[in-house]
Amino acid sequence: MKKVVQDIMLTKKFVIGLKTASFLYGFASLLAATFNFMFPFTEKKELVIQFCLILAISSIIHFSISYFSSEKNYKIFLGALIIQVMLQGILMNKVNMADIAYTMNIIPTGISGRLVDYSFFFPTLFLAVSIVLFRIKVFIFFIFLYIAVLTLNLSPFLFDENVYFSINKLDIFFDNNVVNRAVFMRNILLFFFIILIGIAILWQANRHAQSSADFEKNNMVLGRYFSPDIKNEIEETGLNFSEYIPKNLNVAVLFTDIVGFTKLSEKMEPNDVLELLSEYQTIMVECIFEFNGTVDKFIGDAVMANFGTPKSYGNDAQNAFDCAKKMKSMLHEWNKNRIDNRQKVIEHRIGIHYGECIVGNVGGEKRVEYTVLGDTVNVASRLCDLSKIFNNDLLISKALYDQIEIVEEYEEFDSHPIKGRKDKIDLIRVFLD
């Protein structure tokens, strides 16, 4: 399950990264188009128009990718972004080459030194933005891409016999073939610094994604067993169940199971049995959560819940009893739908006991289960079984009865034996309409 959760978390993060990177590419392209239109980079108007059009169209494409990308189409739009960035770079470079050719005709002595100084800007900028994609493989692809672009663009200038490096200010200002050695080294350092920063960020992001996946997995587990209010409180208080120290608490324990489930399931297909259990348990869990209960476990067709863990609401016994009444009501509504669909009516039994339990973790290092143990649990389970003998769907102990207000009709049974238990207990048979 951890891998599934991690994949979901990564996909969400990748989509956010794609949206952010596309937006930044679009914003940078739009800004560059605006500035180049206001302050042309060359005297040739047709080149300025071409350059601005490339940037403007590219910005529209980038913004569209940012707006429309989602988890469903992520891979398609990621591929579209990579292709768009490469195509944009090729077209921009073509315009720049045309401008260089035009400038070389005007200045026969050459301007290779100045071109070297400006060659790093866009590759470094676009490489920095690619970090936001949060994809280490994509980032490495762009590293090699822009190293190749820089190598192809710089090689003709650096191998030009008229080009040389210098830090002499007079040479730099008066000779366009001089490469400012200090600026060149800073550009190289900045480019590789971006690479190192990108790798570090993506490595940390990957670790963060794993931590987020663990958190989300724990959050999903909490959502399965605890009501939303209890789950939120656990998250806010940071209760760590792996370090939870077992303690004795007064807890109301409720058991419920389907009447005649074994005989019923014999005549059903396995998939139909699973569907029946899923629907039944969903209804039971909804009722349990409504009354601040905790789902302890599912045992075949039986559901075990407790009220009072991991915290008490002060009226745990009443919550358990009210939950049982709600279960009866919800089961009745469910059966109406089953009758309409010509399905058999489902009946169930409920047993509830109130008393002291040991609350804590059970299991070893590989599998730990947060549960309640003790005589109270055993008695509650036996009460659920005894409901069959009493021909009733709700049987509670006198210990629970003493903690609640009850308006329904009921019948008391003193000193009734409990299977597997030496001491007898008083029982209450409750008649629910």
N, C-alpha and C positions, 0 to 999 in steps of 0.2 A: 504494500500500500504506500510505503514511503516513496518508492520510485514514481508511482502514479501522481502522488501529491507534488513531488518535486518537478515532474514534467509540466504539470498545470501551472505551478508557480513560475517556472522558467519561461513558459510560453507567454504568460501575462507580462513578465518583465521584458521579454524580447519585443512584444507588441508596443509597449511603452517606449522602449528604446528606438524602435523603428519610427514611431510617430515623432519623437523628439528629434532624432537625427534628420528626418525628412523636413521637418519644420525649420531646423537650423540651416540646412542646405538651401531651402527655399528662401529663407530670410536673407542669407548671405548673397544669394544670386540676385534677389530683388534689390538689395542695397547696392550691390556692384553695378547693376543696370542703371539705377537712378543716378549714381555718382558719375558713371561714364557718360551718361546722357547730358548731365549738367556740366561736367568737366571732361571733355573728350581726351582720350589718351593718344590720339593721333590727328593729323590734319586731314586725313582721308575720311570724308563723311560716310562713304559706303561701308568702310570697315567699322566705324563706330556704330552704324545702324545694325550691321550684321552681329556685332558683339552684343549690343543691347538686346536684340531680338533673341539671340541664343540664351542670354541670361533670363530674360522675361519669360520665355516659354519654359525654360528649365524650372524657374520658380513656381510656375503654375503646376507643373508635373509633380514637383516635390511637395507642394502644399496639398495636392490631390492625394498623393500617397499617404501623407500624414493624416488626412481627414478620413479616408476610406479604409485604411488598414485595420484589420481585426484578427482575432485568433483563428478564424476560419480561413482567411486568405493571406495569412502572414507570409508564408513561403513565397507565394506569387509576387506579393508586393516587395518583399526583400530582394528578390531577383530583379524586379523592375527598377528598384532604387540603384542597385549595383550597375545595371546596364545603363541607366540614365546618367549616373555619375561618370562612367567611362565615356559615354557618348558626348556628354557636355564637355569633358576635358579635351577630347579629340577635336571638337568643333572650335573651342576657345583657342586651342593651340594652333589650329589652322589659320585663324584670324591673326594671331600673334605673329606667326611665320610670315604672313602676307605683309604685316606692318613692318617686320624686320627687313624684309626684302626691299620695301619702299624706302625705309630709312637708310639702308646701305647704298642705295642709288644717290641719296642726297649727301651722305657722308662717306665718301669712298674709303677714308682711313679706317672705318669700322667703329662699332660701339659694343664690341663683345664684352668688355669689362662690366658695363652697366647692365647688360642682359643677364650676366651671371648673377649679379646682385639681386635681380628681381625674380629669378627663376624659382626660388624656394617658396614664395608666398602662398600660392594656391595649393600646391601639393601638401605643404605643412598644415594649412588651414583645413583642407578636406580630410586629411589623415586624423587630425584632432577631433573633428566632428564624428568620424567613424567609431570612435571609442564609445559614443553614446548608444550605439547599436547593441552593446553588451554581448557581442559574439566574438570570441577570441579568434576563431577561424576566419571570420570575415575581416577582422582587424589585421591579421597576418597577411591575408590576401591583399589588402590595401597597402600594407607596408611594402611588399614586393612590387606591387603595381606602381607606387609612387617612386620607389627607388629606380625602377626601370624607366619611368618618365623623366626623372632628373638626369639619369645617365644618358638617355637619348638626347635630351635638350642641351645638356652641358658639354657633352663630348666634342661637338664641332667647335665650340668656343674655346674650351680649355686646350685643345690640340692645335689651335691656331697659333702659328709662329709669332704673330704680332701681339699675342696676349701674354701678359706676365703679372705676377703677384707683387704687391708693394703695400707698404704702410706709410709711404711718404705722401704727405698731404698735397704737395704740389703735383706730383705724378697723378694722384687720384683725381684731382680737380681739372687738370688740363689734358689728360690723356684718357680717352674713352675706352681704350683697350686695356687699361689697367684694372685688375681685379683687386678690390679692397680686401686684403688678406684678413684683417680683423673681422669685417662683416661676413666674409665667406666662412670663417671658422665659427662665428656665432650662429650662422644659418645651419651649418652642419650639426653643431651642438644642440640647437633648438629642435631640429628634426629628430635626432636620436633621443633627445630628452622626452619628446612627445611619445616616441615608441616605448621607452622605459616606463613612463607614467601610465600609458595606456595598458601595458601588460600588468602593471601593479594594480590598477583600478579594476581590470577585468578579473584578475585573480581574487581580489577581495570581494568583488561582486559575486563570483561563483561560490565563495565560502558563505557569503550572506544569503545566497539563494538556498543553500543547503540548510542553514539555520532556520530560514523562513519556512522551508518545507517541513522541518521537524516541528516547528511551532504550529503550522497549519494542520499537520497530522494530529498533534495533541489536541488542537482546537476541535477537530472533527470528532475525535474520540470523546471529548467532553460533551459535545453536542449530542452524541448518541445516548449517553447515560444520564446526563444531568439536564434539568429544566433550564431554559434560557436565562432566567434570573440567577440561578446558582452558578451556571457556566460563566456568566459575566462577572460574578463576584469572585470566582476562582481566578479568572484572568486578571482582575484588578488587584487582588491581594497577593497574586503570585504564589498561590498554594502549590507546592511541589509534591506530587503524590509519590514520586520515587523516594522521597525522604520522609514520607508521612509515618509518624510513630503510632503504632496501634494503641487504641484507647477504648475504654468502656463507656458506652453511651446508651441512654434509653432511646430505643428506636421502635417504630411501628413497622412490622414486616408483613407484606401482603403477597399471597400467592394466588394465581388464577390459572385454570387450565380448561380446555374444551371438553365437554361431556361426550363420551363415546368416540373420542378422536381415533383410536386404533381401528375400531370397526369401520368408521367413516372413511379413513384413508385407504383401507384395503381395496375399496371399490373405485378409487380415483387414480388417475395418471400422476406420476411423480411431479410433473410441472404444475398440475392443478393443486396438488398438496402444498407445494411451495407458495403458490399464489394465495391459497387460503390462509396459510400461516402468516404470510407477509401482510395481508390485509388485516387480519385479526390483531397481530402484534402492533401494527401501526396505530390502530384504534386504541389499544391498551396504553401504549407509550404516550399518546396524545393526552389521555386522561391523567396519567401519572405526572407528566410535566405540568399540567394545568394546576395541580395541587402540590407543587414544589417537591415532588418525589424524585427518587433516583432509581433508574433501571439497573438492577443488580446483575441479572442474567436472563437469558432465554434457555429453557430446558425442554427441547422438543416443542410441544404445544403449550407448555407452561411458561408463565412470566413471573419472575420474582422481582419485587420492588421494595424499597424501604423509604421511610419518611423520617428525617432527622439527621441525615448525613449528606454532605460533609459538615453541615451546620443545622442546628435546630431552629425551627420557626416558632417554637413555643406551643404550637397546637398540632404537633405531628400526628398524634392519634386521631384527632378530628379530621385532618387532611387525608389520612389513609381511609377513614370511613366514608368521607365525602367522595373520595376517588372511586371507591367501590360502587357507590350509587351512580356516579357519572358513567362508569363502565357499563352498568346495567342499562342505562338510558341509551348510550351510544350503540350498544349491541342490538338493542331493539330497533334503532334506526337502520342499522346495517342489514338486519334481517328483512326489513321492508324491501330493500333493494334486491336482496337475494330471492325473495318470493316473486318479485316482479320479473326476475331473470330465470325463474323456475329452478332455483337452487335450494338445497336443503337449509332449513333453519338451524342456526348454530346456538347452542346453549353452553354456558360455562359455570364453573363453581369458583367461589372466592373464599379464602380463609385469611383472617387477620389476627395477629397477636401483638401485644405491646410488652416490652420488657428490656432488660439490659442485654446488650450485644457487644462483642469485640469488633471494633471497626478498624480496618487497616489493610495492608497489602498481603496477599498470599501468593506464593510461587517462588521460582528461582530467578537467576540472573537473566535467563532468556525470555521468560514470560512471567509477568507480574499482574495480578488481578486485584483491583480495589473492591472489597466486599465486606459483608457483615457475617459474623459467625456466632454460634452459641445456641443455647436451648430455645431461645425465642424464635430463631429461624426454624428449628426443627418442629416446634409446636405449630407455627403458622402453616407449615407444609402439611402437617397431619390434619389440621382443621380443614384445609382445602379438600383433602381426601375424605374426611368425615362428612362433608356436605352431601356426599352421595347417600350415605346411610340415613341422614336426616331429611333426605329428599328436599333439599333447599339449596339455593344458589349463593347464600352468604352466611357464613358461620364465623363468629368472632369470640374472642376470649373475654372473660369477666374483667381481666386486667385492662383490656382496651375499653370495654364498656364504662369502666370507672373514670376514664379520661375524657369521655365525649358526651355531647348532648345528642339524644336520639328521640325522634318524634315518630318513627315508624313502629309498626306493630312488631313485637318480638316475644320470644319464649325462652325462659331460663332453664338450664339443666345443670344441677349441682353435681360436683365431684364425678366428672366423667373421665374414664380411663383414656389415656393416650398411648397408642402403640409405641413400644420402645422406651417408655418413660414410666418410672416407678410412681411418681406422685400424680394424683388426679387433679384436674382443673375444672372450674366452672365455665360453662359455655352459654352463649347467647345465639339463638337462631333468629335471624332478622328476616322479616317478610318485606321484600321490595315489590312495589307494584310494577 
